[in-house]
Amino acid sequence: MKEKSRFQRELEQHASKQIIGTILIGCLFFCAAMAGTTLLGQKIRQERHLDAIEATFWEIWNSSERFLMSEENTELFFDCAEKGTEENRKALQYQLGKYNLEALVGIHLMVMDEQGTVQYESFPDDEMNLHRLEFNRAAASNASSWKKKLYSTVYFLDGDTSEYVLVRPLYGEEGFAGSAAVYLEAADWNLHFQKYQYDTILTDKRADVIYCSNYSFLEGYALNKYRTDAGAHYQQFGDSRYLTDSRFLEEPGVYLYSFIYTPGTRTSLLIGTAVILGLGLVWTGMFFHLMHTMAAKTSRSVGQLIQEIRTIRKEDPRHLVKIDTGDELEEIADQINKMMASINELNQKNLDLVNVNNRMEIQNLQAQINPHFIYNTLDNIRYLIVQDARKADELIERFTHILRYSINNTKNRTYLQEDMEYIEDYLVIQKTRFGAKFSYSLEIDEECWPVVIPKLLLQPLIENSLKYGFRKKAAISVWIRGRIEGDYLVLEVRDDGPGQPQSTLETLRSILNSGKINIAHNGLQNINRRIFLEYGHDSGLTLDSEEGEGFTVTLRLWIQGEK
């Protein structure tokens, strides 16, 4: 078996780490998402269950409270506690029967006088016993000292049911006159709470059970008592596990408990984890197979490309790379061939270009009209057509001359006189644009006119004066001078703009003579290079400036034989 290349080994190692890490993270996120979704769903269902329990409880409580506090019944309670006549008892019996016909939970009524003697009770004979009587007397005594209008407690004797008791103390003009107590029938609570899917327990503050949907929950607790750890989210009853939550109602002092059956998740979690790990192993195998295939293919392509490049480097510089892999490396090979063809072509032409290099560089550096100048000029013409047609006509003529002159590629050199005609057109247009904020002066000695200079030589310098001058000053003046000094034509462009500090000036001077292209100041650098390439003999550009006073650019062109 052929040994793997280092490139293939490193590629496989890197890909393996990525694949294993991705699959593990994916499995963890999948398990966490499943557990989180299940738990969130259960908590939402439990909150809805508690809302339903609370709504039902308040409906039952409010109905019982209205019965005890109604004006009609209050009068009957007082009459019964004070007199206890047969007529009064019949009236209470009628009111009680009327209430129970429509009530969610039926009630029994017991009315006592101030000595604790029962004046009325609605219990069957087998439910009215000494235990209930003593319980009611104790509840009435507690209610007499209760600061609220109703006192609540729980009555429990035996069995698996209890009764929720609401006691109203009766106060007359002479003080405590007795009590009226209602006992809510436990069986009726089932009709309302068992319609919910989940189990319910209601207790008072003393943990006495008001209602329990499943009395197996109370095994192991004190008789008819239910207490639980407030921080316990799950409880185990026998072999069953329940998600538990509670809510406390402050006014009646009642705890509401909700129990949602939640089977143990260990088995489900183990099965789910095993399935996910199995899928992960399958995916890992698939990915590793795919990775090895791709790595081997890529390695072969890279190996072919390296071999072809070695052939070019060591044996045949004109060798063409031939790779038929059908992937991106084939495109790289094509680009290498094109690059090598270009390099060979350039090498072949190198000697031929030596003699014309200066001329080509000059052509590449030739200045072009700034597009903003064109836009601004056209904008000025548009307004002048309405305001001053004659001035607009003059401006159009000058602008046409500039365009014709600048785009004429048949000659790159011209007489200074012709170039200055173009410069004057350019200055007039700028004067029209800026008005009184711009002034200029042309002073060219006549002996300078026949000198041949590069076309569009001064226009970039004037443009720079305007561009940088108006940034910090409201008005700018430009002076253009020309004279002959020995074998040199000297042209000077000076402005009274903001100038440059000495440090910036020194930087600009160093850039002029640098062979490295400077993007920020390539205008001056290109002009200097252009003059040097064409004229030589110390020809070039010099800079002078004083901060706040202005900026001066001086051009020296060696003109022996040019006049």
FIKOLPA-695546 format. One record per residue (C-alpha): residue in one letter; x, y, z negated. Coordinates in pm, whole numbers, padded with zeros to 5 digits, always signed. Each point is the difference from the previous one (the first is absolute). Last residue first. Example, Ala and Ser with C-alpha at 12.3 -4.5 7.8 and 13.67 -1.06 7.14 Angstrom:
<recs>
s+01367-00106-00714/a-00137-00344-00066/
</recs>
This chain:
<recs>
k+01353+07612+02851/e+00035-00376-00070/g+00366-00041+00100/q+00117+00032-00360/i-00321+00024-00200/w+00079-00141-00344/l-00329+00039-00186/r-00013+00150-00351/l-00343-00001-00175/t-00069+00208-00311/v-00295-00073-00235/t-00086+00268-00255/f-00241-00023-00297/g-00155+00273-00208/e+00029+00226-00304/g-00165-00186-00287/e+00282-00252-00028/e+00287+00098+00222/s+00058-00200+00312/d+00260-00095+00258/l+00006-00301+00230/t+00235-00097+00281/l-00073-00190+00324/g+00228-00157+00250/s+00277+00043+00252/d+00346-00066-00136/h+00125-00106+00344/g-00295-00235+00078/y-00261+00135+00241/e-00254-00273+00072/l+00036-00236-00290/f+00071+00284-00247/i-00304+00201+00104/r-00234-00301-00027/r+00142-00108-00334/n-00060+00347-00145/i-00351+00007+00140/n-00072-00349-00135/q+00126+00086-00351/l-00209+00317-00009/g-00316-00194+00085/n+00101-00311-00202/h-00046+00183-00327/a-00236-00229-00199/i+00073-00313+00204/n+00376+00011-00047/i+00181-00214+00257/k+00350-00102-00109/g+00284+00134+00212/s+00034+00288-00242/n+00124+00335+00129/l-00331+00182-00031/i-00091-00183-00322/s+00299+00154-00185/r-00113+00350+00099/l-00355-00072-00116/t+00126-00116-00340/e+00214+00310-00036/l-00303+00218+00075/t-00208-00187-00254/s+00259+00066-00271/q+00035+00366+00101/p-00372+00068-00034/q-00199+00029+00323/g-00164+00290+00182/p-00343+00138-00093/g-00056+00146+00348/d+00178+00297+00155/d+00085-00184+00320/r+00312-00044+00215/v+00054-00186+00326/e+00349+00054+00147/l+00143-00099+00334/v+00375+00012+00069/l+00122-00092+00345/y+00363-00101-00026/d+00307+00039+00216/g+00084+00342-00148/e-00296+00112-00212/i-00304+00056+00221/r-00320+00129-00158/g-00357-00096-00087/r-00229+00109-00285/i-00345-00116-00110/w-00155+00176-00299/v-00306-00147-00179/s-00230+00186-00241/i-00236-00169-00243/a-00300+00116-00202/a-00198-00170-00281/k+00300-00176-00144/k+00044-00336-00176/r-00122-00261+00248/f-00003+00255+00283/g+00379-00017+00027/y+00029-00379+00018/k-00212-00047+00312/l+00071+00336+00161/s+00378-00028-00030/n-00017-00370+00100/e-00192+00089+00319/i+00265+00254+00089/l+00269-00269-00038/p-00203-00254+00200/q-00041+00251+00291/l+00371+00082+00026/l+00123-00283+00222/l-00302-00060+00219/k+00221-00083+00304/p+00367-00052-00062/i+00203+00307+00102/v+00129+00144+00324/v+00142+00352-00044/p-00132+00246+00256/w-00182+00216-00260/c+00285+00041-00251/e+00166+00292+00181/e-00320+00194-00051/d+00040-00002-00378/i-00300-00153-00177/e-00184+00199-00269/l-00350-00139-00057/s-00199+00119-00305/y-00293-00161-00178/s-00297+00086-00216/f-00253-00213-00191/k-00254+00090-00269/a-00138+00277+00222/g-00167-00253+00227/f+00055-00367-00094/r-00157-00164+00308/t+00068+00270+00253/k+00359+00024-00122/q+00032-00377+00038/i-00120+00027+00359/v+00240+00288+00067/l+00287-00197-00153/y-00063-00306+00224/d-00019+00213+00311/e+00326+00168-00109/i+00164-00339-00049/y-00106-00110+00352/e+00152+00313+00144/m+00303-00069-00221/d+00045-00337+00171/e+00005+00164+00339/q+00260+00257-00109/l+00210-00265-00170/y+00025-00186+00329/t-00123-00358-00001/r+00094-00351-00102/n-00215-00314-00030/k-00138+00009+00352/t-00266-00203+00180/n-00186-00068-00323/n-00234+00300+00027/i-00227-00055-00298/s+00133+00297-00198/y-00004+00253+00288/r-00349-00083+00122/l-00135+00007-00354/i+00170+00328-00084/h-00115+00165+00324/t-00357-00114-00063/f+00019+00151-00350/r+00121+00332+00142/e-00281+00011+00255/i-00261-00103-00256/l+00125+00269-00239/e-00027+00267+00267/d-00354-00107+00086/a-00095-00003-00370/k+00140+00352-00038/r-00217+00112+00289/a-00305-00178-00137/d+00028+00168-00340/q-00266-00102-00255/v-00183-00293+00159/i+00288-00152+00197/l+00227+00097-00289/y-00168-00252-00232/r+00056-00296+00234/i+00350+00119+00085/n+00093-00005-00368/d-00128-00357-00037/l+00191-00110+00309/t+00315+00151-00149/n-00056-00167-00338/y-00051-00340+00160/i+00307+00033+00223/f+00219+00121-00287/h-00126-00287-00213/p+00114-00244+00271/n+00361+00123-00043/i+00161+00035+00341/q+00283-00243+00057/a+00370+00033-00058/q+00254-00202+00194/l+00176-00249-00230/n-00057-00304+00222/q+00120+00190+00306/i+00314+00111-00182/e+00067-00357-00109/m-00032-00121+00357/r+00244+00268+00125/n+00257-00074-00264/n-00015-00374+00065/v+00048+00029+00376/n+00362-00111+00020/v-00029-00257-00279/l-00320-00152+00141/d+00172-00221+00256/l+00232-00142-00264/n-00297-00097-00220/k-00214-00141+00276/q+00108-00358-00040/n-00013+00025-00379/l-00351+00144+00019/e-00113-00281+00226/n+00154-00258-00225/i-00168+00155-00303/s-00336+00021+00177/a+00022-00363+00111/m+00100-00099-00352/m-00303+00182-00143/k-00233-00157+00252/n+00140-00344-00076/i-00030+00066-00375/q-00362+00109+00052/d-00077-00324+00183/a+00166-00201-00278/i-00207+00188-00261/e-00317-00088+00197/e+00105-00366-00006/l+00059+00039-00373/e-00362+00116-00037/d-00131-00343+00106/g-00031-00215+00315/t+00332-00173-00066/d+00158+00019+00348/i+00330+00169-00076/k+00247+00112+00268/v+00231+00289-00092/l+00169+00144+00310/h+00382-00012+00015/r+00164+00325+00113/p+00233+00018-00300/d+00115-00357+00081/e+00209-00204-00243/k+00038+00121-00357/r-00272+00256-00066/i-00251-00105+00267/t+00042-00370-00080/r-00028+00077-00372/i-00329+00182+00072/e-00134-00310+00180/q+00096-00224-00292/i-00166+00236-00249/l-00323+00002+00206/q-00004-00379+00022/g+00048-00028-00378/v-00276+00254-00063/s-00239-00202+00218/r+00095-00326-00172/s-00042+00161-00343/t-00341+00137+00094/k-00116-00343+00111/a+00140-00169-00310/a-00152+00267-00226/m-00338-00028+00172/t-00012-00378-00032/h+00134+00003-00356/m-00253+00266-00100/l-00292-00182+00161/h+00090-00319-00183/f+00053+00197-00321/f-00333+00178+00046/m-00189-00324+00056/g+00165-00167-00297/t-00066+00303-00219/w-00362+00015+00114/v-00047-00365-00091/l+00175+00054-00333/g-00215+00307-00069/l-00315-00192+00090/g+00100-00262-00253/l+00087+00270-00252/i-00341+00160+00054/v-00178-00334-00034/a+00197-00089-00313/t-00068+00342-00149/g-00372-00034+00070/i-00008-00349-00152/l+00196+00113-00306/l-00216+00312-00037/s-00319-00201+00034/t+00124-00244-00262/r+00109+00276-00234/t-00301+00221+00070/g-00218-00128-00280/p-00365+00049+00090/t-00139+00348-00063/y-00353+00016-00140/i-00087+00365-00048/f-00088+00099-00357/s-00137+00348-00082/y-00023+00139-00352/l-00213+00299-00109/y+00071+00143-00344/v-00277+00195-00176/g+00019+00299-00234/p-00339+00140+00105/e+00151+00341+00089/e+00359-00110+00071/l-00060-00263+00268/f+00319-00208+00022/r+00108-00184+00316/s+00166-00337+00035/d+00206-00213+00235/t+00069-00370+00032/l+00126-00219+00286/y-00111-00348-00099/r+00177-00337-00021/s-00183-00328-00032/d+00128-00323-00156/g-00133+00086-00342/f-00044+00376-00014/q+00322+00171+00107/q+00011+00377+00004/y+00163+00237+00253/h+00062+00374-00016/a+00104-00001-00366/g+00090+00353-00115/a-00311+00055-00212/d+00057-00330-00180/t-00339-00154-00057/r-00273-00012-00261/y-00336-00168+00021/k-00217-00081-00302/n-00317-00208-00019/l+00161-00235-00256/a+00374+00069-00021/y+00193-00085+00319/g+00126-00341+00113/e-00288-00051+00237/l-00148+00335+00100/f+00069-00033+00375/s-00198-00327-00002/y-00297+00226-00071/n-00027+00097+00368/s-00221+00297+00088/c+00060+00168-00334/y-00216+00280-00143/i+00014+00220-00308/v+00306-00175-00144/d+00125+00154-00321/a+00348+00146+00060/r-00052+00258-00278/k-00007+00275+00262/d-00292-00168+00177/t+00032-00286+00247/l-00114-00075+00356/i+00137-00302+00190/t-00038-00061+00375/d+00073-00272+00254/y+00024+00059+00376/q-00231-00037+00301/y-00260+00238-00135/k-00362-00118-00022/q+00093-00143-00339/f+00007+00349-00150/h-00360+00100+00062/l-00207-00309-00084/n+00256-00099-00263/w-00075+00313-00203/d-00363-00120-00026/a+00101-00306-00201/a+00167+00217-00264/e-00322+00178-00099/l+00074+00355-00110/y-00088+00056-00368/v-00159+00340-00066/a+00020+00171-00338/a-00219+00273-00149/s+00105+00140-00338/g-00137+00150-00321/a-00093+00336-00149/f+00339+00156-00069/g-00048+00361-00105/e-00303+00180-00148/e-00096+00174+00321/g+00038-00322+00192/y+00302-00189+00121/l-00035-00330+00183/p+00327-00186+00069/r+00005-00157+00348/v+00155-00344+00025/l+00119-00163+00324/v+00073-00374-00023/y+00171-00220+00259/e-00101-00359-00053/s+00225-00305-00002/t-00006-00332+00175/d+00208-00316-00018/g-00147-00167-00306/d-00001+00161-00340/l-00106+00316-00181/f+00118+00297+00199/y-00123+00360-00009/v+00219+00264+00166/t+00018+00369-00095/s-00105+00340+00126/y-00096+00317-00187/l-00200+00261+00187/k-00042+00376-00059/k+00360+00050-00106/k+00128+00088-00345/w-00060-00343-00144/s-00076+00004-00373/s-00356-00125+00044/a+00119-00232+00279/n+00221-00193-00242/s-00297-00057-00232/a-00219-00101+00296/a+00267-00251+00112/a+00019-00146-00351/r-00380-00031-00019/n-00005-00156+00347/f+00258-00262-00101/e-00196-00080-00315/l-00315-00062+00202/r+00183-00196+00269/h+00150-00231-00261/l-00333-00037-00181/n-00171-00127+00310/m-00204+00126+00293/e+00103-00212+00296/d-00231-00300-00065/d-00297+00230-00069/p+00032+00179+00335/f+00150+00350-00027/s-00207+00317+00046/e+00067+00174-00332/y-00189+00274-00190/q-00001+00142-00350/v+00312-00183-00117/t+00101+00122-00342/g+00344+00163-00012/q-00093+00253-00274/e-00010+00286+00257/d-00251-00182+00219/m+00090-00259+00258/v-00094-00038+00368/m+00111-00306+00201/l-00036-00022+00379/h+00084-00282+00239/i+00139+00091+00342/g-00014-00117+00359/v+00288+00082+00232/l-00059+00164+00337/a-00315+00156-00137/e-00324+00019+00200/l-00238-00234-00184/n+00207+00032-00317/y-00095+00369-00037/k-00376-00060+00018/g+00028-00284-00250/l+00193+00223-00241/q-00245+00288+00037/y-00296-00232-00062/q+00164-00161-00304/l+00077+00345-00136/a-00367+00098+00037/k-00106-00325-00165/r+00231+00068-00292/n-00145+00347-00045/e-00353-00135-00011/e+00104-00257-00257/t+00139+00272-00222/g+00369+00022-00098/k-00038+00330-00187/e+00341+00174-00021/a+00219-00216+00224/c-00288-00066+00242/d-00095+00367+00025/f+00363+00094+00054/f+00052-00264+00272/l-00329+00092+00171/e+00098+00367+00019/t+00338-00095+00141/n-00168-00226+00258/e-00193+00291+00149/e+00298+00236-00014/s+00232-00242+00181/m+00327-00069-00183/l-00016-00377-00053/f-00141-00084+00344/r+00228+00251+00176/e+00301-00156-00175/s-00097-00348+00117/s-00022+00120+00363/n+00327+00192-00032/w+00180-00306-00137/i-00131-00235+00272/e+00089+00240+00284/w+00332+00075-00164/f+00083-00372-00015/t-00093-00055+00365/a+00219+00290+00121/e+00291-00113-00219/i-00018-00357+00126/a-00014+00120+00364/d+00299+00230-00047/l+00188-00282-00175/h-00070-00230+00297/r+00117+00269+00245/e+00321+00041-00197/q+00045-00379+00000/r-00049-00024+00376/i+00262+00272+00054/k+00240-00172-00236/q-00048-00333+00181/g+00064+00155+00340/l+00314+00170-00129/l+00127-00327-00144/t-00060-00191+00324/t+00154+00275+00216/g+00303+00025-00227/a+00059-00376-00004/m-00029-00028+00380/a+00212+00312+00060/a+00267-00118-00243/c+00017-00340+00169/f+00026+00159+00347/f+00254+00258-00118/l+00216-00275-00145/c-00028-00213+00314/g+00087+00297+00224/i+00297+00091-00218/l+00125-00355+00026/i-00058-00009+00378/t+00177+00334+00054/g+00297-00096-00216/i+00040-00333+00177/i-00023+00161+00345/q+00235+00291-00078/k+00259-00223-00159/s-00016-00241+00291/a+00028+00284+00257/h+00322+00124-00157/q+00147-00349-00019/e-00109-00082+00356/l+00154+00319+00141/e+00321-00055-00195/r+00030-00355+00131/q-00082+00104+00358/f+00258+00281+00000/r+00261-00232-00151/s-00055-00243+00284/k-00158-00337-00064/e+00210-00311+00063/k-00111-00213+00294/m-00135-00339-00099/
</recs>
